[in-house]
């Protein structure tokens, strides 16, 4: 009997705890993060959602035995206080904090044959700063040399001027000797924006920026890393027999449609693994169509419906909108403009594309309009970027062009 691991132990797309068996080392990022934490400034870790920021810092902190807690900015938003969220994660629930004490005194009175009488006085304890309480608890009253407070999901408070101001004050206060004695470092984790942009509404923008440094951007896995994840998961963990040629086709397909985003790779592979289980663990490349549909149905259904509206109703070879959307699918997450899309169209559709870029700008502008825009305009430029990388994933999944044809074909996924 073949000893296979459970599928949900191998491919774990939303697991908060690091899946050590499936973790793909990212030496440069890990080294950069550790050196930043050991430095004199606070750290800022950023990258698109699903690229593994949480697994990265948890893996490094566990390996280096760094004492840390995670404060969720979404919870701070709910509580309307970052200090309150920090306090709650540093002090265990139901912890007792002394607020007053009672002192009893005895008096000997001769008139009652020296009978002892007692009276008591209550004294209020001077209330300690909430942040210092939290720091004391985290550092075990200074017994731990250094601790880190991770402020995760920073993007949830990006438009909250009050909380950004509070965070700015906290970061500046960490230099004050009353707070600095606990040697607390902050790691701010969020979506990719320049660190200074997070504090443009803050009253101390420059002061805060001078106390923060950016760790390298956490991007998707490269082709070699995708291959390692796919091979390790299916061949070593699930004991699926896949030929070298089929494995190459598989990981290239997964890399292309998931953009190398670890969470999306785990999602797709989890779905494919269940399909293989139902097929008695026999791999067949024909099963990829079914896996594509399952992944689309579970995570990209809304994106599919939105893009479908923009496509031409027919699949004619000279459908301009179809050509533009297909060309977008050949791009990366970086910015695109009319000229770049025009070059791609002339390369992919040499017989049917006009010499000019006529009409491309209008299609791009339309894709950036409405309640659910596929694209968003880059400020002060003629460029566009995807409003959500899932749109790019979806376009690559739903559209293809046969090698000897200039016709854009849409995969006809049908939802019940």
N, C-alpha and C positions, 0 to 999 in steps of 0.2 A: 504493500500500500504506500502510495506517494505521500510524504509528509509535507503538506502545503500549509502555509499560514492562512489565517482568515483574511478575506479581501479587505475588510474594514480595518485591519491592522496594518495592511501594506499601503493602501492608497487612502490618505486621510486629509481631504481637502480643507476641512474647517476645524481641524483639531488644534486646540490652543497649546497643548503640551508638545514639545519637540518630538517628532518621530525619529528617534536616533538611527534606526535601521535604514531609513529612507532619506536621511539628511544628506544633501549634496554639499561637500565642503566648498567654501568660497573664500579662499585664503586671503586675498587682498582686502576684501571687505572686513573679514574677521580681524585681521591685523590692524587695519585702520581704525576700527571701532575701539579695540582694546587700547591702542596708543592714545586715542582721544580721551577715553575715560581716565587714563593714567596721567593725563596732562593737567594743565592749570585752568583750562576753560571748560565750560559746559558743552555738551555735544548735541548735535542736531542730525538725526537719521531720517532720510526721506526716500521715497520711491512710490511707484504706483501700487494701488491696492492689490494684494495677492502675490506680491513679489518676494515675500518671505522676510519682512523686516522684523516681525516678532520672533520668528524662529531663530533669526540671526543673533539678536541680542540675548535671547534666552540660552542659546547654545554657548556663546562666548562667556556669559556670566557664570554658567554652570561649570564650564571647563576651567575657568580662572578663579572659581570659588569667590565670586564677588557678591557681597550682600546687597540685595535690592528688593524693592517693591514696585508694583505697577499701579499708578493712579490713572484712571480713565477720564479723559477730558469730557467725554459724553456724560459721565456721571457728575462731573464738576458743573457742567451746563445745567443738568437737572437740579442740582443743589444750589446753583447760582454762587458757587464758591470753590475755588481751587484749593484753598487752605483746608476747607472742610473735607474735601476728598482725600487730600494728602494725610490729614489727621486720621481719617477712618481706615486707611490701609496700613498706617504705621502702628496704630494701637489696635490690639485685638478687641473684638466685640465684647462688651460687658466688662472691659477693664475699669478698675476703680481709680478715680483721681481724688485725692484728699482735698476737701474744700473747707473743712473746719475741724478743730479738735476741742476737747473738753478737759479742763484742769480742775481736779478736786483738791480742796484744802480743808485741813482739820484744825479745829480750835479747842483749847482746853479752857473751860469756864469754872472758876472756883465756886460760884454760887450754886452749881448743880453737882457738887462733889466731884469736880473735875471731869464731869461727863464730856465725852468727845462729840462735838457737833461737826458736821461736814457741810460745806457748801461748794458749789461749782461755778466756774466761769467758762463761757464759750468764747472762743477766739476764731475769727475768720482768717483763713490762710490767704495770703496775697495771691491773687489769681495769676497763674503762669501763662505766658504767651502760648497760644495754641500751636503755633509752628514749632516753638522750642520743645513743647511737649512731644510733638510728633518726632522731631529729630532725636530727642533723648531716647525715645522708645526704639527707634530704628537702629540707633548706634549702641544700644544697651548701655546708656549713660556714658558713652565715649569709650567703651571697651573694644569696639570694632574700629579698626583703623580707617576704613573708608566705606561708605555706603552710597548707593545710587537710587534716586527716585526717577522712575521712568514715567514720563507724561505721554501716554499713548493716545492716538486718535486726535492729534492736535487740530486737524482740519475741522472738527466739530465746533470749535470756538473761534474760528478765524474771523467771523463777522461780529463777535461779541466784544465790544469795546471795553466793557466793564471787566470781563475776565482777562482780556489781554493786558489791561492796565494792572490788574492784580498780579498776574504772572510776571510782568516786568518788575514790579516792586519786589517780588519774592527773589527773583534772580539777582537784583542789585543788593538786597539785604544779605545774601549769602556771603558777601565780602565783609559784612559787619562782624566784629570779633565775637559777639554774643551768639551768632549763628554759625560762623566759620569754625568754631572749636569742634563741631561735630563732624567736620569733613564730609559734607554731603555734596554729591555731584548730581546734576540733572541731565537726563537723556530725553530730549524731546523727539517724538516720533510722529511723522505725518506724511501727507501726500507731497509730491514734488513741487515745491515753490522755493524761490530764494528765501533764505531765512529772514532777511530784512523785511520782506513783504508781509510776514506774519505780524510785524509790529509797527506797520505804517500808521496805525491809529493809536499807537501807544504814546504816552507822554514822555517816554524816555527811550525813544528809538535807538539813538546812537549808543547810549550807555549799555543797552541790552545787547546790541549787535557786537559790541566789543568784548562781550563775555561769552559769546557762543561761537563754535566752529562747526562747519559742516563735515560730516563723514561722507565718503564717496556715495554717490547715488546707488540705491539698491535696484538693479534692473533685472529683467528676466534672465533665465539661464541661457547660456550659449548652446550651440548645436551639440557639442561634445557632452555637455552636462545633461542635456535632454536625453541623449542616447544612453548615458549612464543610468539615469533615473528609470527610463523605460526598460532597459535590459535587466537592471537589478530587480525591479519589481516583478516583471513577468517571468524571467528565466530563473533567477536565484530564489526569490521568495515564493512565487506561485508555481514554479516548476513547469512552466509552459514551454514546449519545444517549438522554437521559431528558427527558420533557416536564416543565414546571414543576409541573404537578399531580401527576405520578407521583413527582417528586423530593420534593415536600412530604410525600406519603404515606410514602415510603421513609424519610426521615430522622426523621419523627415515630415511625414504628414502631421504628426502631433505638434512638432516644432512650428510648422507653418500656421496651423489654425489656432494654436494657443499663444503664439508670440513668445513662447518660452516662459510664460508666467507660471510659477510653481503650483499655485492653487488650481489653475485651470488644467494643468497637466494631470494633477491628481484626480480632478473631477472626471476628465475624459477617460483616464486609465481605469478608474473605478467602474465606470459604466461598461467599458470594454471587457473588464475582468468578469463581470456578472454575465455578460453575453457568452464569454468563453466557458464559464461554468455550466451554463445551460447547453453548451455544445460539447459536453464531455471533455472540456479542456483541450479541444483540438483547434489549433489556430488556422484560420483561413482569411486571407486578405479581403475576401468578399464581405466579411463581417464588419468591415470598417464603415460601410454605408449605414448599417444599423446603429453602430456606435455614434456616428455623426448625428443621426437623427435623435438618439437618446440624449446626447449632450445638448443639442439645440433645443429640444423640448424642455429640458430641466432648467437651463440657465440662459438661453439666448432667444427664447420664443418671442418676447416683446420686441427685441432688436430686429428679428426676422420680419415681423409684421410691419414695422416702421419702414425698413428698407424696401420691402416689397411694394409699398405705396409709391415710392419714388421711381421704380423701374418702369420702363415702357411696357405696355400691355402685351405687345408682340415681341418675338425674339428675332427680329430682323437684323441683318448683318450691319445695318447702318444706324441702329438705335443710338442716338448721341448720349442720352442719359445713361443707358446701359454701359456704354464705353467708358464714360467718366467714372461711374461707380466701380466698374471692374478695375480701372486704372488706380483708383483709390485703394483697392484691395491689394495691389502690388506694391503699395508704398509701405513705409514703416510708420511708427508712431510720431515721427518728426513732422514738422510743418510741411504743407504742400501749398502750391499756388497754381494759377492758370497755366503758367509756363511749364512747370514740372509735369502737370497732368497731360498737357499737350504733347510733350516729348514722349511720355509713356504711351499715349494713344497712337502716335505715329509709328512707334516701334511695334506695338502689338497688333495694330490694324493698318498696315501699310497700304492696302488696296482701297479701303473705304474711308479713311480719315482725310478730312480736308487739310490743305496746307496751312491754313490759319488756325488760331485758337478760338475761332468764333463759336459762341454758345457755351463754352466751358465755364466761363466766369458766372454766367447766369445759373447753370446747374449747381455749381458750388455754393452760390448765394442762397439758392432755394433749399439746399441741404442744411443750411445754417439757420433756417427760419422755423417758426412754428413752436408748438408746445414741447415737442420731443425732437430737437435738432440733432442730426447725425454729426454735424461739424460745428465748430465754434470759431469765430473770427479772432485772430490774434491781434491784440491791441496795437494800434499805430503801424500796421503793415497790411500787405495785400495777401497775407498767408492765412491758412486755415489749419486746424488740428482736430482730431476726433474728440467729440465731447465725452466719449467713453470708449476705452479700447475694445470693449465688447462688440462695438459696431464693426470694427476692422476684422475681428475674429469671425463675425457672422458673415461678412461679405466674402471672405476667403472660403468659408464653409459652403455658402449657398450658390456661388457663381463659379463657373469654369469655362474655359475656352479650349476646344479641341485643337491639337497641334496644327492641323492642315485646314483650319477654318478661322473665319473672322467673326463668327457668331458667338455671342455671349449666351451661355446656357444656364438657366436657373434650375437648381435641383428642386423638384416639386415635392417638398415635405408637406404632408397632410396631417393636420392635427384633428383629433376627434372632438 
